[in-house]
Amino acid sequence: MILEYNGCGAEPNHFYDTGYTLTGAWKEILKHWKILYRISKYNHQQGIPYWPLLKGLRFRYETKKYFKLINKADKEIS
């Protein structure tokens, strides 16, 4: 069952409050990253180019700005 769809930017959160140890939680995060790597590699083999470093850095910068706006709006609404 899919509870929500967050894309690759979200962290796996099924280990919160479920009895996972810190080591177990880190293993889940590393598993998540490995899957993302494999998807990225597959996409590259299908002709989708990797992002250049600057494009990735710009994307991260814009994302941080967006989240600041969301958090501000959330505080105003609450």
PDB file of N, CA, C and O in Angstrom:
ATOM      1  N   MET A   1       0.843  -1.167   0.000  1.00  0.00           N
ATOM      2  CA  MET A   1       0.000   0.000   0.000  1.00  0.00           C
ATOM      3  C   MET A   1       0.894   1.238   0.000  1.00  0.00           C
ATOM      4  O   MET A   1       1.864   1.300   0.755  1.00  0.00           O
ATOM      5  N   ILE A   2       0.580   2.205  -0.825  1.00  0.00           N
ATOM      6  CA  ILE A   2       1.310   3.465  -0.855  1.00  0.00           C
ATOM      7  C   ILE A   2       0.562   4.464   0.019  1.00  0.00           C
ATOM      8  O   ILE A   2      -0.607   4.764  -0.224  1.00  0.00           O
ATOM      9  N   LEU A   3       1.252   4.978   1.046  1.00  0.00           N
ATOM     10  CA  LEU A   3       0.632   5.959   1.933  1.00  0.00           C
ATOM     11  C   LEU A   3       0.778   7.367   1.391  1.00  0.00           C
ATOM     12  O   LEU A   3      -0.139   8.183   1.496  1.00  0.00           O
ATOM     13  N   GLU A   4       1.925   7.646   0.814  1.00  0.00           N
ATOM     14  CA  GLU A   4       2.140   8.942   0.178  1.00  0.00           C
ATOM     15  C   GLU A   4       3.300   8.804  -0.786  1.00  0.00           C
ATOM     16  O   GLU A   4       4.105   7.877  -0.688  1.00  0.00           O
ATOM     17  N   TYR A   5       3.372   9.725  -1.704  1.00  0.00           N
ATOM     18  CA  TYR A   5       4.421   9.712  -2.713  1.00  0.00           C
ATOM     19  C   TYR A   5       5.205  11.005  -2.585  1.00  0.00           C
ATOM     20  O   TYR A   5       4.663  12.081  -2.836  1.00  0.00           O
ATOM     21  N   ASN A   6       6.469  10.918  -2.198  1.00  0.00           N
ATOM     22  CA  ASN A   6       7.276  12.101  -1.970  1.00  0.00           C
ATOM     23  C   ASN A   6       8.396  12.297  -2.971  1.00  0.00           C
ATOM     24  O   ASN A   6       8.984  13.376  -3.025  1.00  0.00           O
ATOM     25  N   GLY A   7       8.701  11.304  -3.751  1.00  0.00           N
ATOM     26  CA  GLY A   7       9.834  11.431  -4.647  1.00  0.00           C
ATOM     27  C   GLY A   7      11.144  11.179  -3.925  1.00  0.00           C
ATOM     28  O   GLY A   7      11.154  10.791  -2.757  1.00  0.00           O
ATOM     29  N   CYS A   8      12.244  11.398  -4.620  1.00  0.00           N
ATOM     30  CA  CYS A   8      13.541  11.035  -4.051  1.00  0.00           C
ATOM     31  C   CYS A   8      14.040  12.041  -3.024  1.00  0.00           C
ATOM     32  O   CYS A   8      14.989  11.743  -2.298  1.00  0.00           O
ATOM     33  N   GLY A   9      13.441  13.212  -2.937  1.00  0.00           N
ATOM     34  CA  GLY A   9      13.889  14.188  -1.965  1.00  0.00           C
ATOM     35  C   GLY A   9      13.471  13.873  -0.548  1.00  0.00           C
ATOM     36  O   GLY A   9      14.011  14.444   0.399  1.00  0.00           O
ATOM     37  N   ALA A  10      12.540  12.994  -0.392  1.00  0.00           N
ATOM     38  CA  ALA A  10      12.051  12.644   0.943  1.00  0.00           C
ATOM     39  C   ALA A  10      12.933  11.560   1.549  1.00  0.00           C
ATOM     40  O   ALA A  10      13.573  10.782   0.841  1.00  0.00           O
ATOM     41  N   GLU A  11      12.948  11.531   2.845  1.00  0.00           N
ATOM     42  CA  GLU A  11      13.686  10.473   3.514  1.00  0.00           C
ATOM     43  C   GLU A  11      12.747   9.318   3.823  1.00  0.00           C
ATOM     44  O   GLU A  11      11.544   9.514   3.997  1.00  0.00           O
ATOM     45  N   PRO A  12      13.301   8.115   3.891  1.00  0.00           N
ATOM     46  CA  PRO A  12      12.457   7.006   4.339  1.00  0.00           C
ATOM     47  C   PRO A  12      12.100   7.258   5.798  1.00  0.00           C
ATOM     48  O   PRO A  12      12.985   7.522   6.612  1.00  0.00           O
ATOM     49  N   ASN A  13      10.842   7.182   6.132  1.00  0.00           N
ATOM     50  CA  ASN A  13      10.459   7.513   7.505  1.00  0.00           C
ATOM     51  C   ASN A  13       9.765   6.365   8.230  1.00  0.00           C
ATOM     52  O   ASN A  13       9.236   6.551   9.325  1.00  0.00           O
ATOM     53  N   HIS A  14       9.765   5.202   7.634  1.00  0.00           N
ATOM     54  CA  HIS A  14       9.074   4.077   8.265  1.00  0.00           C
ATOM     55  C   HIS A  14       9.794   3.575   9.510  1.00  0.00           C
ATOM     56  O   HIS A  14       9.227   2.785  10.265  1.00  0.00           O
ATOM     57  N   PHE A  15      11.021   4.010   9.742  1.00  0.00           N
ATOM     58  CA  PHE A  15      11.749   3.526  10.912  1.00  0.00           C
ATOM     59  C   PHE A  15      11.546   4.394  12.150  1.00  0.00           C
ATOM     60  O   PHE A  15      12.019   4.045  13.231  1.00  0.00           O
ATOM     61  N   TYR A  16      10.853   5.516  12.006  1.00  0.00           N
ATOM     62  CA  TYR A  16      10.558   6.343  13.172  1.00  0.00           C
ATOM     63  C   TYR A  16       9.514   5.645  14.045  1.00  0.00           C
ATOM     64  O   TYR A  16       8.512   5.136  13.543  1.00  0.00           O
ATOM     65  N   ASP A  17       9.753   5.626  15.317  1.00  0.00           N
ATOM     66  CA  ASP A  17       8.807   5.071  16.291  1.00  0.00           C
ATOM     67  C   ASP A  17       8.388   3.631  15.998  1.00  0.00           C
ATOM     68  O   ASP A  17       7.263   3.235  16.303  1.00  0.00           O
ATOM     69  N   THR A  18       9.280   2.859  15.414  1.00  0.00           N
ATOM     70  CA  THR A  18       8.929   1.461  15.141  1.00  0.00           C
ATOM     71  C   THR A  18       9.932   0.488  15.753  1.00  0.00           C
ATOM     72  O   THR A  18       9.947  -0.692  15.404  1.00  0.00           O
ATOM     73  N   GLY A  19      10.757   0.974  16.649  1.00  0.00           N
ATOM     74  CA  GLY A  19      11.694   0.089  17.307  1.00  0.00           C
ATOM     75  C   GLY A  19      13.020  -0.078  16.590  1.00  0.00           C
ATOM     76  O   GLY A  19      13.835  -0.899  17.011  1.00  0.00           O
ATOM     77  N   TYR A  20      13.266   0.668  15.525  1.00  0.00           N
ATOM     78  CA  TYR A  20      14.560   0.590  14.854  1.00  0.00           C
ATOM     79  C   TYR A  20      15.639   1.168  15.764  1.00  0.00           C
ATOM     80  O   TYR A  20      15.402   2.138  16.485  1.00  0.00           O
ATOM     81  N   THR A  21      16.806   0.575  15.723  1.00  0.00           N
ATOM     82  CA  THR A  21      17.955   1.158  16.392  1.00  0.00           C
ATOM     83  C   THR A  21      18.532   2.244  15.484  1.00  0.00           C
ATOM     84  O   THR A  21      18.150   2.345  14.318  1.00  0.00           O
ATOM     85  N   LEU A  22      19.436   3.043  16.006  1.00  0.00           N
ATOM     86  CA  LEU A  22      20.079   4.068  15.178  1.00  0.00           C
ATOM     87  C   LEU A  22      20.822   3.417  14.016  1.00  0.00           C
ATOM     88  O   LEU A  22      20.781   3.908  12.887  1.00  0.00           O
ATOM     89  N   THR A  23      21.494   2.317  14.301  1.00  0.00           N
ATOM     90  CA  THR A  23      22.207   1.597  13.239  1.00  0.00           C
ATOM     91  C   THR A  23      21.232   1.086  12.184  1.00  0.00           C
ATOM     92  O   THR A  23      21.502   1.176  10.987  1.00  0.00           O
ATOM     93  N   GLY A  24      20.110   0.554  12.626  1.00  0.00           N
ATOM     94  CA  GLY A  24      19.097   0.068  11.685  1.00  0.00           C
ATOM     95  C   GLY A  24      18.527   1.184  10.838  1.00  0.00           C
ATOM     96  O   GLY A  24      18.280   1.001   9.646  1.00  0.00           O
ATOM     97  N   ALA A  25      18.316   2.346  11.449  1.00  0.00           N
ATOM     98  CA  ALA A  25      17.805   3.495  10.702  1.00  0.00           C
ATOM     99  C   ALA A  25      18.813   3.943   9.652  1.00  0.00           C
ATOM    100  O   ALA A  25      18.440   4.240   8.517  1.00  0.00           O
ATOM    101  N   TRP A  26      20.094   3.994  10.029  1.00  0.00           N
ATOM    102  CA  TRP A  26      21.124   4.373   9.053  1.00  0.00           C
ATOM    103  C   TRP A  26      21.188   3.367   7.908  1.00  0.00           C
ATOM    104  O   TRP A  26      21.388   3.753   6.756  1.00  0.00           O
ATOM    105  N   LYS A  27      21.024   2.100   8.208  1.00  0.00           N
ATOM    106  CA  LYS A  27      21.019   1.085   7.148  1.00  0.00           C
ATOM    107  C   LYS A  27      19.877   1.342   6.166  1.00  0.00           C
ATOM    108  O   LYS A  27      20.051   1.189   4.957  1.00  0.00           O
ATOM    109  N   GLU A  28      18.711   1.731   6.680  1.00  0.00           N
ATOM    110  CA  GLU A  28      17.573   2.036   5.811  1.00  0.00           C
ATOM    111  C   GLU A  28      17.857   3.247   4.931  1.00  0.00           C
ATOM    112  O   GLU A  28      17.516   3.251   3.748  1.00  0.00           O
ATOM    113  N   ILE A  29      18.480   4.275   5.502  1.00  0.00           N
ATOM    114  CA  ILE A  29      18.826   5.457   4.712  1.00  0.00           C
ATOM    115  C   ILE A  29      19.831   5.095   3.623  1.00  0.00           C
ATOM    116  O   ILE A  29      19.691   5.532   2.481  1.00  0.00           O
ATOM    117  N   LEU A  30      20.840   4.301   3.968  1.00  0.00           N
ATOM    118  CA  LEU A  30      21.822   3.878   2.965  1.00  0.00           C
ATOM    119  C   LEU A  30      21.177   3.026   1.879  1.00  0.00           C
ATOM    120  O   LEU A  30      21.544   3.129   0.709  1.00  0.00           O
ATOM    121  N   LYS A  31      20.216   2.183   2.261  1.00  0.00           N
ATOM    122  CA  LYS A  31      19.483   1.386   1.268  1.00  0.00           C
ATOM    123  C   LYS A  31      18.726   2.301   0.311  1.00  0.00           C
ATOM    124  O   LYS A  31      18.700   2.070  -0.897  1.00  0.00           O
ATOM    125  N   HIS A  32      18.112   3.342   0.870  1.00  0.00           N
ATOM    126  CA  HIS A  32      17.388   4.342   0.077  1.00  0.00           C
ATOM    127  C   HIS A  32      18.334   5.012  -0.927  1.00  0.00           C
ATOM    128  O   HIS A  32      18.000   5.144  -2.105  1.00  0.00           O
ATOM    129  N   TRP A  33      19.508   5.433  -0.461  1.00  0.00           N
ATOM    130  CA  TRP A  33      20.486   6.078  -1.338  1.00  0.00           C
ATOM    131  C   TRP A  33      20.980   5.135  -2.430  1.00  0.00           C
ATOM    132  O   TRP A  33      21.196   5.553  -3.567  1.00  0.00           O
ATOM    133  N   LYS A  34      21.159   3.860  -2.081  1.00  0.00           N
ATOM    134  CA  LYS A  34      21.611   2.887  -3.068  1.00  0.00           C
ATOM    135  C   LYS A  34      20.568   2.720  -4.180  1.00  0.00           C
ATOM    136  O   LYS A  34      20.916   2.623  -5.356  1.00  0.00           O
ATOM    137  N   ILE A  35      19.307   2.689  -3.800  1.00  0.00           N
ATOM    138  CA  ILE A  35      18.236   2.584  -4.796  1.00  0.00           C
ATOM    139  C   ILE A  35      18.227   3.827  -5.690  1.00  0.00           C
ATOM    140  O   ILE A  35      18.069   3.713  -6.905  1.00  0.00           O
ATOM    141  N   LEU A  36      18.394   5.005  -5.098  1.00  0.00           N
ATOM    142  CA  LEU A  36      18.445   6.245  -5.887  1.00  0.00           C
ATOM    143  C   LEU A  36      19.620   6.219  -6.854  1.00  0.00           C
ATOM    144  O   LEU A  36      19.491   6.651  -7.999  1.00  0.00           O
ATOM    145  N   TYR A  37      20.755   5.721  -6.405  1.00  0.00           N
ATOM    146  CA  TYR A  37      21.922   5.598  -7.271  1.00  0.00           C
ATOM    147  C   TYR A  37      21.628   4.677  -8.454  1.00  0.00           C
ATOM    148  O   TYR A  37      21.960   4.992  -9.596  1.00  0.00           O
ATOM    149  N   ARG A  38      21.005   3.545  -8.168  1.00  0.00           N
ATOM    150  CA  ARG A  38      20.700   2.592  -9.234  1.00  0.00           C
ATOM    151  C   ARG A  38      19.705   3.170 -10.237  1.00  0.00           C
ATOM    152  O   ARG A  38      19.830   2.936 -11.439  1.00  0.00           O
ATOM    153  N   ILE A  39      18.727   3.917  -9.755  1.00  0.00           N
ATOM    154  CA  ILE A  39      17.772   4.575 -10.664  1.00  0.00           C
ATOM    155  C   ILE A  39      18.493   5.597 -11.532  1.00  0.00           C
ATOM    156  O   ILE A  39      18.267   5.668 -12.740  1.00  0.00           O
ATOM    157  N   SER A  40      19.365   6.391 -10.905  1.00  0.00           N
ATOM    158  CA  SER A  40      20.121   7.404 -11.642  1.00  0.00           C
ATOM    159  C   SER A  40      21.006   6.764 -12.710  1.00  0.00           C
ATOM    160  O   SER A  40      21.070   7.243 -13.842  1.00  0.00           O
ATOM    161  N   LYS A  41      21.677   5.693 -12.346  1.00  0.00           N
ATOM    162  CA  LYS A  41      22.538   4.985 -13.300  1.00  0.00           C
ATOM    163  C   LYS A  41      21.711   4.423 -14.461  1.00  0.00           C
ATOM    164  O   LYS A  41      22.108   4.529 -15.621  1.00  0.00           O
ATOM    165  N   TYR A  42      20.565   3.827 -14.142  1.00  0.00           N
ATOM    166  CA  TYR A  42      19.686   3.288 -15.182  1.00  0.00           C
ATOM    167  C   TYR A  42      19.216   4.405 -16.120  1.00  0.00           C
ATOM    168  O   TYR A  42      19.253   4.255 -17.341  1.00  0.00           O
ATOM    169  N   ASN A  43      18.777   5.515 -15.542  1.00  0.00           N
ATOM    170  CA  ASN A  43      18.316   6.636 -16.367  1.00  0.00           C
ATOM    171  C   ASN A  43      19.430   7.139 -17.279  1.00  0.00           C
ATOM    172  O   ASN A  43      19.185   7.469 -18.440  1.00  0.00           O
ATOM    173  N   HIS A  44      20.643   7.198 -16.761  1.00  0.00           N
ATOM    174  CA  HIS A  44      21.782   7.635 -17.567  1.00  0.00           C
ATOM    175  C   HIS A  44      22.011   6.674 -18.738  1.00  0.00           C
ATOM    176  O   HIS A  44      22.288   7.106 -19.857  1.00  0.00           O
ATOM    177  N   GLN A  45      21.894   5.385 -18.477  1.00  0.00           N
ATOM    178  CA  GLN A  45      22.053   4.388 -19.545  1.00  0.00           C
ATOM    179  C   GLN A  45      20.961   4.519 -20.600  1.00  0.00           C
ATOM    180  O   GLN A  45      21.150   4.113 -21.747  1.00  0.00           O
ATOM    181  N   GLN A  46      19.810   5.090 -20.214  1.00  0.00           N
ATOM    182  CA  GLN A  46      18.706   5.298 -21.147  1.00  0.00           C
ATOM    183  C   GLN A  46      18.831   6.625 -21.895  1.00  0.00           C
ATOM    184  O   GLN A  46      17.949   6.986 -22.675  1.00  0.00           O
ATOM    185  N   GLY A  47      19.927   7.351 -21.657  1.00  0.00           N
ATOM    186  CA  GLY A  47      20.174   8.587 -22.390  1.00  0.00           C
ATOM    187  C   GLY A  47      19.883   9.863 -21.620  1.00  0.00           C
ATOM    188  O   GLY A  47      20.033  10.955 -22.168  1.00  0.00           O
ATOM    189  N   ILE A  48      19.475   9.754 -20.383  1.00  0.00           N
ATOM    190  CA  ILE A  48      19.219  10.947 -19.577  1.00  0.00           C
ATOM    191  C   ILE A  48      20.542  11.363 -18.949  1.00  0.00           C
ATOM    192  O   ILE A  48      21.104  10.609 -18.154  1.00  0.00           O
ATOM    193  N   PRO A  49      21.054  12.544 -19.285  1.00  0.00           N
ATOM    194  CA  PRO A  49      22.376  12.920 -18.779  1.00  0.00           C
ATOM    195  C   PRO A  49      22.355  13.248 -17.292  1.00  0.00           C
ATOM    196  O   PRO A  49      21.349  13.700 -16.744  1.00  0.00           O
ATOM    197  N   TYR A  50      23.506  13.004 -16.657  1.00  0.00           N
ATOM    198  CA  TYR A  50      23.667  13.428 -15.272  1.00  0.00           C
ATOM    199  C   TYR A  50      23.678  14.954 -15.226  1.00  0.00           C
ATOM    200  O   TYR A  50      24.100  15.598 -16.186  1.00  0.00           O
ATOM    201  N   TRP A  51      23.224  15.529 -14.134  1.00  0.00           N
ATOM    202  CA  TRP A  51      23.282  16.974 -13.974  1.00  0.00           C
ATOM    203  C   TRP A  51      24.722  17.397 -13.712  1.00  0.00           C
ATOM    204  O   TRP A  51      25.442  16.726 -12.973  1.00  0.00           O
ATOM    205  N   PRO A  52      25.141  18.498 -14.307  1.00  0.00           N
ATOM    206  CA  PRO A  52      26.435  19.053 -13.927  1.00  0.00           C
ATOM    207  C   PRO A  52      26.371  19.541 -12.472  1.00  0.00           C
ATOM    208  O   PRO A  52      25.289  19.813 -11.954  1.00  0.00           O
ATOM    209  N   LEU A  53      27.516  19.649 -11.830  1.00  0.00           N
ATOM    210  CA  LEU A  53      27.574  20.043 -10.429  1.00  0.00           C
ATOM    211  C   LEU A  53      26.872  21.378 -10.187  1.00  0.00           C
ATOM    212  O   LEU A  53      26.109  21.502  -9.229  1.00  0.00           O
ATOM    213  N   LEU A  54      27.112  22.366 -11.025  1.00  0.00           N
ATOM    214  CA  LEU A  54      26.501  23.683 -10.813  1.00  0.00           C
ATOM    215  C   LEU A  54      24.983  23.639 -10.900  1.00  0.00           C
ATOM    216  O   LEU A  54      24.298  24.335 -10.150  1.00  0.00           O
ATOM    217  N   LYS A  55      24.455  22.832 -11.803  1.00  0.00           N
ATOM    218  CA  LYS A  55      23.000  22.702 -11.892  1.00  0.00           C
ATOM    219  C   LYS A  55      22.442  22.105 -10.603  1.00  0.00           C
ATOM    220  O   LYS A  55      21.408  22.551 -10.106  1.00  0.00           O
ATOM    221  N   GLY A  56      23.116  21.109 -10.068  1.00  0.00           N
ATOM    222  CA  GLY A  56      22.685  20.505  -8.813  1.00  0.00           C
ATOM    223  C   GLY A  56      22.757  21.482  -7.649  1.00  0.00           C
ATOM    224  O   GLY A  56      21.856  21.525  -6.811  1.00  0.00           O
ATOM    225  N   LEU A  57      23.831  22.267  -7.597  1.00  0.00           N
ATOM    226  CA  LEU A  57      23.973  23.255  -6.539  1.00  0.00           C
ATOM    227  C   LEU A  57      22.911  24.337  -6.639  1.00  0.00           C
ATOM    228  O   LEU A  57      22.361  24.762  -5.623  1.00  0.00           O
ATOM    229  N   ARG A  58      22.616  24.789  -7.858  1.00  0.00           N
ATOM    230  CA  ARG A  58      21.560  25.793  -8.049  1.00  0.00           C
ATOM    231  C   ARG A  58      20.199  25.239  -7.624  1.00  0.00           C
ATOM    232  O   ARG A  58      19.413  25.923  -6.968  1.00  0.00           O
ATOM    233  N   PHE A  59      19.943  24.004  -8.006  1.00  0.00           N
ATOM    234  CA  PHE A  59      18.686  23.362  -7.631  1.00  0.00           C
ATOM    235  C   PHE A  59      18.558  23.301  -6.113  1.00  0.00           C
ATOM    236  O   PHE A  59      17.498  23.598  -5.562  1.00  0.00           O
ATOM    237  N   ARG A  60      19.631  22.918  -5.445  1.00  0.00           N
ATOM    238  CA  ARG A  60      19.620  22.835  -3.979  1.00  0.00           C
ATOM    239  C   ARG A  60      19.377  24.210  -3.360  1.00  0.00           C
ATOM    240  O   ARG A  60      18.619  24.329  -2.397  1.00  0.00           O
ATOM    241  N   TYR A  61      20.010  25.241  -3.902  1.00  0.00           N
ATOM    242  CA  TYR A  61      19.832  26.600  -3.406  1.00  0.00           C
ATOM    243  C   TYR A  61      18.373  27.051  -3.554  1.00  0.00           C
ATOM    244  O   TYR A  61      17.790  27.602  -2.620  1.00  0.00           O
ATOM    245  N   GLU A  62      17.794  26.812  -4.728  1.00  0.00           N
ATOM    246  CA  GLU A  62      16.405  27.199  -4.972  1.00  0.00           C
ATOM    247  C   GLU A  62      15.451  26.403  -4.075  1.00  0.00           C
ATOM    248  O   GLU A  62      14.450  26.937  -3.597  1.00  0.00           O
ATOM    249  N   THR A  63      15.764  25.140  -3.855  1.00  0.00           N
ATOM    250  CA  THR A  63      14.935  24.305  -2.989  1.00  0.00           C
ATOM    251  C   THR A  63      14.938  24.837  -1.561  1.00  0.00           C
ATOM    252  O   THR A  63      13.894  24.887  -0.910  1.00  0.00           O
ATOM    253  N   LYS A  64      16.109  25.233  -1.079  1.00  0.00           N
ATOM    254  CA  LYS A  64      16.194  25.777   0.280  1.00  0.00           C
ATOM    255  C   LYS A  64      15.368  27.055   0.404  1.00  0.00           C
ATOM    256  O   LYS A  64      14.705  27.269   1.419  1.00  0.00           O
ATOM    257  N   LYS A  65      15.405  27.909  -0.626  1.00  0.00           N
ATOM    258  CA  LYS A  65      14.586  29.131  -0.609  1.00  0.00           C
ATOM    259  C   LYS A  65      13.106  28.780  -0.557  1.00  0.00           C
ATOM    260  O   LYS A  65      12.343  29.395   0.189  1.00  0.00           O
ATOM    261  N   TYR A  66      12.701  27.795  -1.345  1.00  0.00           N
ATOM    262  CA  TYR A  66      11.307  27.371  -1.407  1.00  0.00           C
ATOM    263  C   TYR A  66      10.840  26.851  -0.046  1.00  0.00           C
ATOM    264  O   TYR A  66       9.751  27.196   0.412  1.00  0.00           O
ATOM    265  N   PHE A  67      11.662  26.024   0.595  1.00  0.00           N
ATOM    266  CA  PHE A  67      11.284  25.482   1.897  1.00  0.00           C
ATOM    267  C   PHE A  67      11.197  26.566   2.965  1.00  0.00           C
ATOM    268  O   PHE A  67      10.367  26.475   3.870  1.00  0.00           O
ATOM    269  N   LYS A  68      12.035  27.580   2.872  1.00  0.00           N
ATOM    270  CA  LYS A  68      11.933  28.698   3.817  1.00  0.00           C
ATOM    271  C   LYS A  68      10.581  29.393   3.659  1.00  0.00           C
ATOM    272  O   LYS A  68       9.943  29.753   4.649  1.00  0.00           O
ATOM    273  N   LEU A  69      10.151  29.579   2.415  1.00  0.00           N
ATOM    274  CA  LEU A  69       8.847  30.197   2.157  1.00  0.00           C
ATOM    275  C   LEU A  69       7.713  29.328   2.698  1.00  0.00           C
ATOM    276  O   LEU A  69       6.767  29.839   3.296  1.00  0.00           O
ATOM    277  N   ILE A  70       7.808  28.043   2.492  1.00  0.00           N
ATOM    278  CA  ILE A  70       6.775  27.126   2.982  1.00  0.00           C
ATOM    279  C   ILE A  70       6.712  27.162   4.507  1.00  0.00           C
ATOM    280  O   ILE A  70       5.628  27.232   5.087  1.00  0.00           O
ATOM    281  N   ASN A  71       7.871  27.113   5.148  1.00  0.00           N
ATOM    282  CA  ASN A  71       7.899  27.137   6.611  1.00  0.00           C
ATOM    283  C   ASN A  71       7.335  28.452   7.150  1.00  0.00           C
ATOM    284  O   ASN A  71       6.623  28.458   8.154  1.00  0.00           O
ATOM    285  N   LYS A  72       7.649  29.555   6.490  1.00  0.00           N
ATOM    286  CA  LYS A  72       7.111  30.858   6.907  1.00  0.00           C
ATOM    287  C   LYS A  72       5.593  30.866   6.776  1.00  0.00           C
ATOM    288  O   LYS A  72       4.887  31.296   7.688  1.00  0.00           O
ATOM    289  N   ALA A  73       5.101  30.394   5.650  1.00  0.00           N
ATOM    290  CA  ALA A  73       3.639  30.349   5.440  1.00  0.00           C
ATOM    291  C   ALA A  73       2.974  29.426   6.456  1.00  0.00           C
ATOM    292  O   ALA A  73       1.893  29.724   6.962  1.00  0.00           O
ATOM    293  N   ASP A  74       3.625  28.310   6.748  1.00  0.00           N
ATOM    294  CA  ASP A  74       3.076  27.368   7.724  1.00  0.00           C
ATOM    295  C   ASP A  74       2.948  28.017   9.108  1.00  0.00           C
ATOM    296  O   ASP A  74       1.948  27.821   9.798  1.00  0.00           O
ATOM    297  N   LYS A  75       3.948  28.778   9.503  1.00  0.00           N
ATOM    298  CA  LYS A  75       3.902  29.460  10.797  1.00  0.00           C
ATOM    299  C   LYS A  75       2.808  30.524  10.828  1.00  0.00           C
ATOM    300  O   LYS A  75       2.156  30.715  11.854  1.00  0.00           O
ATOM    301  N   GLU A  76       2.608  31.210   9.717  1.00  0.00           N
ATOM    302  CA  GLU A  76       1.563  32.236   9.644  1.00  0.00           C
ATOM    303  C   GLU A  76       0.178  31.631   9.697  1.00  0.00           C
ATOM    304  O   GLU A  76      -0.742  32.226  10.259  1.00  0.00           O
ATOM    305  N   ILE A  77       0.021  30.458   9.120  1.00  0.00           N
ATOM    306  CA  ILE A  77      -1.285  29.790   9.075  1.00  0.00           C
ATOM    307  C   ILE A  77      -1.617  29.163  10.430  1.00  0.00           C
ATOM    308  O   ILE A  77      -2.768  29.189  10.865  1.00  0.00           O
ATOM    309  N   SER A  78      -0.604  28.601  11.093  1.00  0.00           N
ATOM    310  CA  SER A  78      -0.834  27.881  12.362  1.00  0.00           C
ATOM    311  C   SER A  78      -1.225  28.809  13.476  1.00  0.00           C
ATOM    312  O   SER A  78      -1.452  28.362  14.600  1.00  0.00           O
TER     313      SER A  78
END
